[in-house]
Amino acid sequence: MRLAALGLSHETNTFSRVPADFEQFAQGGLARGDEVVREYRDSNATMAGFLEAADRFGVEVVPLIMARTGPIGTITKDAFDRIVGEMLEGLRERGPWDGVLLAQHGAAVSEEHPDVDGEVAARVRALVGPDVPIGMAIDMHANVSRAMIEHTTATVVYRTNPHLDPRQRALECAEIIVRTIRGEVRPAQALEMPPLVINIVKQFTGEEPMLGVVGDVEAALARPGMLSASAAEGYPYADVAEMGMSFLAVHDGDQRAARTAARWMAERAWERREQFVGDTPSPEEALKRAAAAPSGPVVLMDVGDNIGGGSSADSTVILETAMRLGIRGLLQTLFDPQAVLACVAAGVGAEVTLAVGGKTDGLHGRPVTVTGRVRVISDGKFEDPTPTHGGFRFFDGGTTVVLETTDDHTLVLESRRVGNVSLEQMYAVGVRPERKRIVVAKGVISPRPAYAPIASEIILVNTPGVTTSDLSFFTFNRRRRPLYPFEPAATYAPSS
Ligand SMILES: [Zn+2]
């Protein structure tokens, strides 16, 4: 038995101004054949699960191509044509196949195709014909479309955020496809799309409301004959018709049972829709709460400047608010190569007065003038062998400077945009975040594995920016209407 494994994985922030062109994929995000094996075999990514399926189920899995890049803007027509062209060419030339395994993200948008994942599934289906099973494993942030379900045999979604189970889910997907080929099961899929958006600040699966949603998925999965059950949180920064939550069930042979299970999960979520609305405090409220906390460090998540979500990494909103309120003892990073150069020119030990941060665009606060002493100058490289969100190990912030301001803030100024996903980012420049009163982490979920163990409390902060939790900040042209909570009176009638 011979299966092809391939994918184009992208989470497209259609509000980002940085296009996902071919070059972005080529820079480290494009692997073919043996490169796919080398890059993914020992990782926890979707592709790793597909590769593992070979040994696990005694089949041949042929990796063709895997293309991915960070969550930036819309995929250019050129990049789509070249990558999808190569995917189809590989399938055509190296076939025939008993099955196909697709490692997609599920929230990809190109200039031509608002539903890239559905388009890829449709083209693969057209190429291999109706009798070859196609499995697709996707991210929990997928905006799942009808086309994705129509053109695949079984689609499986991650069940954790932060994403710790892509490999497991991919293996589950591959197992369904292998068993289908062997004639052991006959997958019947159903998708339910209530008009519901879950705010990014409510998406952590370790606590409510998502804990309950995942519980429902597991309950649906326990029903007799169920092969898979999923809840996709959706990706709200993509202006597409499918944007929002979706519920997916795959049953062995019984379309009606799949439909009933998907609908049950959707209805359960819809009943508690008010819990999915963002209710995060303003920077001022969050800082006052942090300053009044009996012990530190209180970690403030700068949601609007979520570096992993495609943001500028130089938001000064929380810093400026702290200075205005007279709150001291803040630690945070700022992307500011200009300020780094000025500090390097002044030298270690020098006192400088300069404007920091807020320089990329007009969306993440203004440059803030501070006076302080240059404590450390470093090359900005650091390494973290422990699991980080996304599984990366080596980091490079470029030339990095630690500036201690006269009002007791510690600013780590960097020349490259690096997410706050590892404490080593701080240790490498001699800063001990656990000794600080207030730490700003730019992100929503990804800083958790690093910062939760040292935080006395974590507060998600409603800051402005391209990844803000305040969705009224964006103009949506293509989303469904009505959609809760944009239209609070939205109603939901399950499909029949
Ligand atoms: Zn995701």
Residues whose N, C-alpha, C, O or C-beta is under 5 A from the ligand:
A	BS01	ZN	D139 M140 H141
